């Protein structure tokens, strides 16, 4: 397994007084996976194949999965990974939910907008989220009750989602590769100030960092590994993440699918307005 790259190792630990024991192993695991992924990215490799469900997968997805899974296995917790075998998690189980390469299409098209994510769930609730953005040499870490942080350039920065804004002042982010006509219509009815297409969970990270205010997708193809780490990063920054109908997201036991889309926001009235528009659009 490749070692933790200097841009991760040089950060040290986030400034959290009572960090969970799993935090540093997760940071190091995603750092090592970032090095592996960027090795493939820089070599020009990573041609996509189609999985059974039609979604793309590359050698980078698989190598990241192997790297993260080997590292996190030492924590003793179960691992549910997009590229791993199906895992039935118990309702009260502590488990990792991992997306080894979020934004595979962006990896293939070389936009740099891909991430690696690991979230730790206890009794159905995410309590730790780590997101690495390898091409930007940035890592995001959030712990339940302890805040959300971005590590970049050798230091950690506390993240706080933006203050409540009216829709005409809101900055929306939406999918680069999966933006539907329904999503476009919802954003148009909200009347947001601007809409920028962005790849992967970088959308959630921008909301946590007060670089965007709202993200809406009405797709029924989102899975637990697409949102688990992001949920921590957004909510610990003071934002909010629900399904598109306003329901709480479920993790662990049961289906891995989020059947009713996703809304992530800085919170406040814009989130409620987006829920209302999605309910109207989805019937």
N, C-alpha and C positions, 0 to 999 in steps of 0.2 A: 504493500500500500504506500502511495506517495505521502510525504510528510506535509505538515501544515505550512503553507507558503508564508514568506516574511510579512506580507501585508496583513495577515491574520495574526500570526504569532507576535508581531510587534505591537499589537494593540493592547496586550494584556487582557485582564478581565474587565467587563463592564462595571461601572461604579454602583453596584448593587450590594447593599450591606449584608443581606442574608440570601446570597445566591444559592439556588438549588444545586445539589451535587451533580445533576445531569447537565447543567449549563455548559461547563467547559468541555466535556466530551462531545457535546453536540456542535459547539463552535469549531473544535478541532476536526471533527468528522466532515463538516461542510467545507472547511478549509482544504482538507486533503482531496475531497471530491472536486472542489473548484480547480485545484492544480491538475487533476486528471482530465477534467472537461476542457480546460484551456489548452492542454497539450494536444488534444484531438482537434480543437477549434483552430489552433494556430497552424497545424499541419495540413489544413484543408480537408481533413477527414470528416466523417459524420454524415454520410449519405443516409437518407431516411428509407426505412422499410415500412410496410403497413402491418399493423397488428390486426387481430381478428375483428376488432370493433371499428376498424378503418382509420384509427388514429396513428400518427407517425411515431416511429421509434428509431433511434440511432445507437451506434456503439457508445456514444457519450452518455446516453440515458442508462445503458446497461452497466457501463463502468462506474458511473456515479452511484448507481444502486448497489453494486458490489462493495464499493468503498465505504459508503455510509452504513450499510447493513453490518459489515464486519466491525466497524468501530462502535456502533451503538449496541451491538449484541453484548458488549462487556458490561452494559448497565443492568442487564438481567431482565429488561422489559420486552414484551412482544413488539414486533415491528410489522406494520401494515404499509407496504410500499406499492406505488403504482406499477413498478416493474417486477414485483415479487409475486409469490404464489398467493392465492386467496387466503385470508386469515380471518377466522371468526373470533372476534374480540368479545369478552364477557362484559356485561353491563357495568360492573364496578372495576374493571381492569385498568391498570396503568399501562399505557402503550404508546409507542411512537407511531406517528402517521407521517409518511415521507413521500415527497415528490422529488425524485432524483434529478429531473430536469424539466422545470416548468417553462414552457415556451419553446418546445422542440422546433416548431416551424420557424421561430426567430433565430434559433441556433443554426438551422439549415440555411436560411437566407442571410445569415451573417449581419443581423442588426445589432447584436450585442445585448438585446433585451431578453435575456433568459435568466432564470434563477434556480437555486437548489433550496429545498425547504424541508424542515423537520419540525414537527410539533409534538409535544408530549401531552397526552390526555389522561386525566384522572376522573373516574366516575362520570364519563361523558362530557367533561369540560376541559378545554385546552388550558394548560397552566404554564406552558413554556413554548415559545416560538422562536425559531432561528431561520433567517433567510439570507442566503449568500447571493450576491450579484457579481459573479466572477469577472466579467468583462470590465466592470467599473471598480473592481477591487474594494467592494463595500459589503458590509455584513450588518444585518438588523437583528436585534435580540430583544425579546420582551418576556417578562415573567409576571405571573399573576400577582397583582397588588404592588409591583415594584417598578412599573414604568416601562417605557419603550425607548430603545437606544439605537443609534446608527454609528458603526465603527468605520472610519475612513481616514486615510492619510495619517495614521498613527495615533488617533485620539477618538474618544467616544463623545457623542452628542446626544443629549436628552431630546426626544421627539415629542411634539405636542401638535395634535391636529388643529386645524385652523378654527378661529372663532366662527360662531354662527353667522351665515350670510344669507341674504335673500337670493332667490334663484337667479335674478339678472346679474348678480355679482359672482356666482359660483363657477368654478372651473371643473369641468367634467373630464374624466379619462374613460376611454372605452377600448374594447379589444381591437388590436391591429388585424387579426386574422379571422375573428368569429363575430363580427358586428352584424346583427340581424336587422331586418326592416322594422321589427317591433321595437328593438332597442333604439333605433334612430327616431322612431315616432315618440317614444317615451321622453327622450332627451329634448326633442323639439317642443313637446307640450310643456315640459318643465321650463323652457325658455332660459337655459343656462347661458352664461356669457361666452364661453368657449368650450370646444370639445377637441381633445387631442387623443389620437390613437396611440396606444402604448402596448407593448408585449408583456405577457406573463404577470406575475405577482408584483411587478414593479408598480402597477397601478395602485395596489394597496399601500405599498411603501410610500408612494407620493402623497397619499392622503394622510398617512401618519406623520409625514414630515412637513405638512402644511404647504405642499406644492400642488395639491389638487383638493377638491371638496367632495366629489361624488363619482361613484362608479356604479353602473347598472348593467346587468346582463339578465335576460329572461330565459336563457338556454336551460334545458333539462339535462345537460351533459356534464355539469360540474360534479366533482367528486370530493370526498373528504380531504384527500391529499392536496387538492387545489386551494383549500381555504384554511386549514387548521392552523398553520404557523401564521398566516396573514391575520386571522382573527385575533390572535394575541397582539401582534404588532399594532393593529389598528385600534383595538379597544384599550390597550394600555397607554396609547397616546391620547386617549380621550375621545376617540371616534366610535363608530357603531357599525356592526356588520350583522345583517340578518338575511333571510331569504327574500326574494322579491315581493312576497306577500306579507312581509313583516314578521314571519315566524322565526323562532330561534333555530339556529343551526345545530344539528345533532351529530355527535361523534362517538365512535366506538362501536357498540353493538348495532346490529341491523344492517340495512342497506348502506353501501358506501356512497350512494348517489344523493345529491341535493336536487330534488325534482322541480323546484320552483325558483330557480335562478338565484342571483345574489345581488344585494345592495351593500356597498361599503361607503361610508360618508364621514364627514367631520361631525356628524350628529345634528341634533336640533330639528328645526322644521323642514329643512331640505330633505332629510331622510323620510319623514312622514309623507311629504308631498310625492316623493318618488314611489313609495309604497302604494299610495293611492292611484297613481298613474299606471303602475304595473298591474294592480288589481283590475283596473278598467280594461287594460289591454289584453290581459290573459283570461278575462271573463270569470 
